[in-house]
Amino acid sequence: MALVETLPGGTLERAGGYIAYTYPRAPLPSFNGLLAWTDDEETVAAVAPALDAARALEVGGPGVMVLGELPRVLAEAVRLGLTEREAIPGMLLTPDGFRPPAPPTASLELDAFDDARRLVGEAFGVPSEWFEELYLPDLLEHLNATVYTLREDGQAVSTAISVVHGDAVGIFNVATPEDRRGRGYGAAVTSQALADAFAGGAQFAYLQSSALGEPVYRRLGFEQVATYTLAYQPSR
């Protein structure tokens, strides 16, 4: 979530058991709302102001994400109209458990920002312009982030971002457009990001997985260590 604060137009407020954040350029529930990991009164009371702040920016629908079982926070989210839910696995990998796939026939390229942003938009079914401010060299350098782009016959087919901090590496924005899936591209680009980070001294890798990506990450050796729940508004 620190990434949101770094982006132009993003806001982030930290408190004891939650983070409230907005990034109206990307009007998604996971980019605008609240992340909570405690179920105390202070956190429950923060839900409404966080949603009000996001709605005031006219985003497409704010969200509340919780780590683990937080029934009071989720009940407050439901009371405020966030009645849909999505379970998101939190996954972890150590170098000893890493199982890289066979090397791909495709080639890897670093820092192909425009192609990576386009792939993210196509894969997620949203305008790629939402991510313009993320794929900027100065910002990525500040975050100690590397953008990986996989090419097949010269065409960009998959992408991922690694962010190294301390002895950890986070994997983000793994994206393969629908017509390119099922060929091992996502595993290949993620594997290279992991291999580089582990070679550089990272002791563990983490990510949040979609249902589509979970089998891919498990084959690489990731194990689920937590569950996040995203509450959001029903589509109109």
N, C-alpha and C positions, 0 to 999 in steps of 0.2 A: 503493500500500500504506500510505502514511501515514494514509489514511482509517481503516484498521482500528485503528490505535493511538488515533485520536481517538474512536472509538465506545466507549460504555460496555461493559465486559467484553472489549474487544479487547486483544491484546498484540502487540508487534512488537519484534524484536531485529535490529539491523543489524550486519553484519560486512563483511569485505573484499569478498567476492564473492557474498554472498547476503543475503536477508532472511527470517527465520523469523517466522510470524505466525499468530494464531488469532483467530477471531470466532465462537464457538460458537452464537450466536443464529442465524446463517445456516450450517447444516451442509453447505456446498458445498466441493468440492475447491479451488476458486479462492479461497476465503476462509480456508482452514485448511491450513497446510503450509509450503512453502518456495518462494521465487523465487530463481533462481540465474542469474548471468551469467558465472561463471568455472568452469573444470573442474579446479581444483586440489584438493589433498588436503584442505585445510581445509573447502572447500565439500562435498566428497564425505562427509567425516566428519560434517557437520552434518545430513545428510539423515535419518538414523535418529532423532536426538533431536527434530528438528522433527516428524516423524511420530508419535513416541511422545507428545509433548506434545499434539498434536491428538487422538490416539486416547484419551488419558486424559480428555479432555473429552467423550467419547462423541459426537463429531460424526459425520455420516453417512458420512464417508470423506474422508481428507485428500488433498492433491494436491501434486505437485512441478511447478512451472512453470520452464522454462528459456528463456533468450534465445539463439537461434542453435543451433549444434551443440555440445552438451555430452555426449558419449557416456558419460563416466564417471559423471556425475551421474545420467543416465537409467538406466544399468545398475544403479546402486545402488537407484534407485526400483523397478525391476523386481524386483530381489532381495528387496525388502521388500513385494512384493505389488501394486505399482501397474503393472499390465500393459496397461492401456488407454491410448491416446494420442489427443490432439486437437491439430491444428495451428491456431494462431490468428494471423491476419495482424496485424502492427503497421503502422498506416497513418498517413500524414502529409499535411498540406495547408497550402499557403501562400496568402495573399490573392490573389496573381496567378493561381493555378490554380483558384480557387474558381468553380464553375459552379452558381449557385443555380437551382433549378427555378422554374417559373412560380408566382406567388403563389397559395396555396390558397384555396379558397372557405371553408374552415374558419377559425375564429378562434383566436388564441393567448392564453393566460393565464399569468401568472407566479405562482409560489408557491402553486399549488393542491396542497398537499402530500398530502392524503388521497387525492385522485383519482390523483395520480402514483404513489403507493405501491401503490394497488390495481391500476393498469395494469401495473406491473412484475410483481406477483405473477401476474396473469392471463397475461401474455405469456410469462413464464419457467416457468409451471406449478409455482409454489411458493407457500407461504403468504405473503401480503403482510405478515404480522406480523414476518417475518424482517427487514424493512427499516424497522420503526417508528423505530429509533434513528438512522437516516440522515436521514429526512425531518423534521428538527426545525429550526426557524428559527435558533436560536442556533448550532447546529453548522454549518449551511449558510453562515451569515454568517461564521463563523470560517474556513471553507474558501474564502471568496470564490466561492461557488457559487450558481448560479441554476437553479431548476427551471422548465422550460417544459412546459405542457400544452396540447395541441391539442384543440379542441372542434368537433364537427360537429352542428348542430341541437341545441346545448346539451349534448350527450353528450361526455364525455372519451374520446378515441380514440387518443391517442399522447402520449408524454412523452419528455423527455431532460433530463439535467443537464449544465451546463457548469461547469468549475472553472478559473478564471483565476489563473495565478501567473506573475509576471514578464511575459515577452513570449509566453507559451504559454497555450493553452487546451486542456484535456482534455475530451472528450465521453464521458459515461458513461450507463448505464441507459437507452439508447434502447429503448423498448418500445412495441409495438403488438400488442394481442391478435389471435389468429389470425383471428377473424371480421372484423377490420377491415383486414387486410393487402391489399396490391395496389392501394391507392388513392392512394399518394403521401404518406400521413400521416407516415411515419418520415422521409422526405426533407424534408418541410416543417418539421417541428419541429427537426430537426438543422440545417437551413439557417438558421433564424432564430437559433439559438444561435450558430452560426458568424458570421453577419452582425453580430450585436451585439458579439461578442468582437473581430472584426477592426476594427469601427468604433471600439472602445475602445483600439486600439493593439496587439492581439495580432499577432505576426509568423508564428505557425504554430499549427496545430491537430493533435492526435494522438488516436488511439483504438485499441483492440483490437476487431477485428471478428469477429462470428459468420459462419458460412458463409451464413446467410440475409441478413445485412446487407451483406456485402461488395459485391455489385453496386450497391446503393443508394449506398454511400459512393464507389465509383468514379465513378458518374455525377455526384457533387458535386465531383469533382476529386481525391479522395484517391488516393494511390499507396502501394503496399506497400513499406516500407523495411526490414522485419524480419519474422522468423517466431518466434513463441513456441510451445513445445510443452508441453502440460499432460498429465502422467501421473497416472492415478488408478486406483482399484480397480474391478474389474468389478462390475456390479450383481448383487446376489444374487437 
